């Protein structure tokens, strides 16, 4: 037909699509170097010769054990509170749902130190809830291991909620509707149908939350302080080691880096589909 535009051959289209604009390649390469060079510097400065001995130091093992324990407890708390909240945001329309969703994600952008101050004002001895706990039960939360768990859960829960809510929105609701028509109650449907459907999303959110809790520093040191064996987690130990023992700080940082890389690599296929 006269005037019609001839379509380019497939080979030519593929060749054109594979061309990399120099204007994008240069800043992309600089951005990659900017992200990788600090990690390379950490690996280069790692005291590999004395690494086995440093990994067995009592202070390091104590901080590592405390970090793993508190991060695990914080993740369990996030699961107990975050999964129902994610279900509410995904499945129940109510006035102000967008506002609630925005408030839930505030800890993602809130400076961790500010989160620690906020926790202190709520759960401190003179806080909104802390004063009642102190007067009624004689319970003081700040500068305890429980405070570490609360601080970690505060910054980690949004990761879990976002992952679970996304999984719930992508799940096929016909299975839940079929269970309801067969007489299953809401709780039975949730535990036997909904949760198995979104189990991968829950697992991914839990792992991300655990990793975020493991690396939490600002809220922890503000709300829980620094007491070896009680509140001194790995990030806090890194911060203190920088003042006295650089190699110890590097070893602690290497452990946290290794955990982060392993977790991100294991969850990568949940976010992108690489060729």
Secondary structure, 3 states (H helix, E strand, C coil): CCCCCCCCCHHHHHHHHCCCCHHHHHHHHHHHHHHHHHHHHHHHHCCHHHHHHHHCCHHHHHHHHHHHHHHHHHHHHHHHHHHHHHHHHHHCCCCCHHHHHHHHCHHHHCCHHHHHHHHHHHHCCCCCCHHHHHHHHCCCCCCCHHHHHHHHHHHHHHHHHHHHHHHHHHCCCHHHHHHHHCCCCHHHHHHHHHHHHCHHHHHHHHHHHHHHHHCCCHHHHHHCCCCCCCCCCHHHHHHHHHHHCHHHHHHHHHHHHHHHHHHHHHHHHHCCCCC
